[in-house]
Amino acid sequence: MSRIEVKGKIVNYSVSQDGETPKQASAELPKDEATVIRMHEKLERPEMLIGSTYKVKTPVSEHAMYVTINDIVLNEGTEHEKRRPFEIFINSKNLDHYQWIVALTRIMSAVFRKGGDVTFLVDELKAVFDPRGGYWQPGGKFMPSIIAELGHIVERHLTQIGLLIPQTPSEEHEKMMEEKRADFEARDVQTDAFAENKFPDGAQLCGKCNTAASVMMDGCLTCLNCGYSKCG
């Protein structure tokens, strides 16, 4: 067997069949496949990145946090063009959170640069609960922790760049929720602490989307925000 010297970087490979030469095997690959740049940890940072900054103001902290997520554009100008998160920064005047902010942003940035599916970070962050209790956002949405709200911000950003597909109820489901909402609002209900929101008075907290939008309809608790129902 003759020895083949590899002079360049290996970007792809294939297994040749019996009686097939390496040249024949490589000829079957698309010509532009070897030039496609994919996200990996050794990818050098460009001089300029594009990104977005999100303001986070919570009732548990006096100062607001500003979350900046910068993206890198891979294969710009080609059919393989993709926008991927590259790094994240969090800035705040509150020094009480300095240590975990630095640690979290460095780990998340490393995960972004590693490549692959990074959307799992959303569920991991949203599942963090503060032992001192969460807080309510305007509109009746409950946040179990500041980290969970950071997860919602990352989810929003990944949705904007196309890495996540927003999960919205179907037209039939939305129509059903509007009918149930109109029926419920026609009744006399007890006013509670969360009456000043866009959902009916007396709505309970939904266990799926953490929004005070669940009402009892047809003997089943149904959420008017995400459509979740305990009856399936």
C-alpha positions in Angstrom: 0.0 0.0 0.0 1.4 3.3 -1.0 1.7 6.1 1.5 -0.2 9.4 0.9 1.2 12.6 2.4 -1.4 15.0 3.8 -0.1 18.5 3.3 -3.3 20.5 4.2 -5.9 20.5 7.0 -8.4 17.6 6.9 -11.9 19.1 6.7 -13.8 16.0 5.6 -13.4 12.3 4.8 -15.2 9.3 3.3 -14.7 5.6 3.3 -13.8 4.1 -0.1 -15.5 1.0 -1.3 -13.7 -2.1 -2.5 -11.7 -1.4 -5.7 -12.3 2.3 -5.4 -9.4 4.7 -5.2 -9.3 7.7 -2.8 -9.6 10.1 -5.8 -12.8 8.4 -6.9 -14.3 8.6 -3.4 -13.4 12.3 -2.9 -14.9 13.1 -6.3 -18.3 12.2 -5.1 -18.3 14.9 -2.4 -19.8 18.4 -3.3 -17.1 20.8 -4.5 -18.0 23.5 -2.0 -18.4 21.1 1.0 -14.7 21.5 1.9 -14.9 25.3 2.0 -17.9 25.4 4.5 -16.7 26.9 7.8 -18.4 25.4 10.9 -18.4 26.6 14.5 -15.5 25.2 16.5 -13.5 26.3 19.5 -10.3 27.1 17.5 -12.2 29.6 15.3 -10.4 33.0 15.6 -12.4 36.0 16.8 -13.0 38.5 14.0 -12.2 42.2 14.6 -15.9 43.1 14.6 -18.9 41.1 15.8 -22.6 42.0 15.6 -24.9 41.5 18.6 -27.7 42.8 20.8 -27.9 44.2 24.3 -30.8 43.5 26.6 -31.7 45.4 29.8 -32.8 43.3 32.8 -34.4 45.2 35.7 -35.6 43.0 38.6 -37.3 44.0 41.9 -34.7 41.9 43.8 -31.8 44.2 42.7 -31.5 48.0 42.9 -29.4 48.2 39.7 -30.2 46.9 36.3 -28.2 44.3 34.4 -27.3 44.7 30.7 -26.8 41.4 28.8 -24.8 41.6 25.5 -24.7 38.6 23.2 -22.3 39.0 20.2 -22.7 36.8 17.1 -20.3 35.6 14.4 -21.5 35.2 10.8 -20.2 32.0 9.2 -19.8 31.6 5.4 -21.0 35.2 4.8 -22.4 35.8 1.4 -22.9 32.1 0.5 -25.8 29.7 0.7 -24.3 28.3 3.9 -24.4 31.7 5.7 -25.3 31.2 9.4 -25.3 33.5 12.4 -24.1 31.9 15.6 -23.6 33.2 19.2 -19.9 33.7 19.9 -19.7 35.4 23.3 -21.9 36.9 26.1 -21.2 39.7 28.6 -23.2 40.9 31.6 -22.6 44.4 33.0 -24.1 45.7 36.3 -23.3 48.2 39.0 -24.2 45.6 41.6 -20.9 44.1 42.7 -22.7 41.4 44.8 -23.2 39.3 41.7 -19.7 40.0 40.2 -18.2 36.5 40.8 -21.0 34.4 39.4 -21.5 36.8 36.5 -17.8 36.4 35.4 -17.9 32.6 35.9 -21.3 32.2 34.1 -20.4 34.4 31.1 -17.0 32.7 30.6 -18.6 29.2 30.7 -21.4 30.3 28.3 -19.0 31.9 25.9 -16.9 28.7 25.9 -20.0 26.7 25.1 -20.9 29.0 22.3 -17.5 28.7 20.7 -17.5 25.0 21.1 -20.1 24.7 18.4 -22.9 22.2 18.0 -26.3 22.6 19.6 -26.2 25.3 22.2 -29.9 25.6 22.6 -29.8 23.3 25.7 -28.5 26.3 27.7 -32.0 27.8 27.6 -33.7 25.0 29.4 -30.8 24.7 31.9 -30.9 28.4 32.9 -34.7 28.6 33.0 -34.7 25.6 35.5 -32.7 27.5 38.1 -34.8 28.6 41.2 -33.7 31.1 43.8 -34.0 29.6 47.3 -35.2 33.1 48.5 -38.0 33.0 46.1 -38.6 34.5 42.6 -40.4 37.6 41.5 -43.3 38.8 39.3 -42.7 40.7 36.1 -45.2 43.3 34.8 -48.0 41.4 33.0 -48.2 38.6 35.5 -45.2 36.4 34.4 -43.3 34.8 37.3 -39.5 34.5 37.2 -38.1 31.9 39.6 -34.7 33.6 39.6 -32.4 36.1 37.8 -30.7 33.2 36.1 -34.0 32.0 34.8 -34.6 35.4 33.3 -31.2 35.2 31.7 -32.4 32.0 30.1 -35.4 33.7 28.7 -33.1 36.4 27.2 -30.9 33.8 25.6 -34.0 32.1 24.3 -35.2 35.4 22.8 -31.8 36.0 21.1 -31.5 32.5 19.7 -35.0 32.8 18.3 -34.1 36.1 16.6 -31.1 34.6 14.8 -33.0 31.4 13.8 -31.5 28.8 16.1 -34.8 28.3 17.9 -38.3 28.1 16.4 -40.8 30.0 18.6 -43.5 27.6 19.9 -46.9 29.2 19.4 -50.3 27.7 19.7 -52.1 26.7 16.5 -54.9 28.8 15.0 -57.5 26.3 16.3 -55.9 26.4 19.8 -55.8 30.2 19.8 -59.5 30.4 18.7 -60.4 28.0 21.5 -58.5 30.1 24.1 -60.2 33.3 22.9 -63.6 31.6 23.3 -62.8 30.4 26.8 -61.4 33.7 27.8 -64.5 35.6 26.6 -66.7 33.1 28.4 -64.7 33.4 31.6 -64.6 37.2 31.6 -68.4 37.2 31.3 -68.6 35.6 34.8 -68.2 37.3 38.1 -64.8 36.3 39.5 -62.9 37.3 42.7 -60.2 40.0 42.3 -56.8 39.0 43.5 -53.3 40.6 43.7 -52.6 40.0 40.0 -55.8 41.6 38.7 -53.9 44.4 36.8 -52.7 42.4 33.9 -53.8 41.4 30.4 -55.4 38.1 31.6 -58.8 37.7 33.4 -59.2 38.5 37.0 -58.7 35.5 39.3 -56.4 33.7 36.9 -54.1 31.2 38.5 -50.4 30.6 37.9 -49.7 28.3 34.9 -47.2 25.5 35.8 -45.7 25.5 32.3 -45.2 29.2 31.3 -45.2 30.7 34.8 -47.9 33.2 33.9 -51.0 34.0 36.0 -53.3 33.1 33.1 -54.9 29.7 34.0 -58.7 29.6 34.4 -61.1 26.8 35.2 -63.1 26.0 32.0 -65.3 23.0 31.5 -64.0 21.5 34.7 -60.3 21.7 33.5 -57.6 24.3 34.3 -56.5 25.9 31.0 -53.8 28.5 30.4 -54.9 31.4 28.2 -51.2 32.3 27.5 -49.6 29.1 26.3 -52.7 26.9 26.0 -51.5 24.3 28.5 -54.2 22.2 30.0 -54.1 19.5 32.7 -56.7 17.6 30.7 -54.4 17.2 27.7 
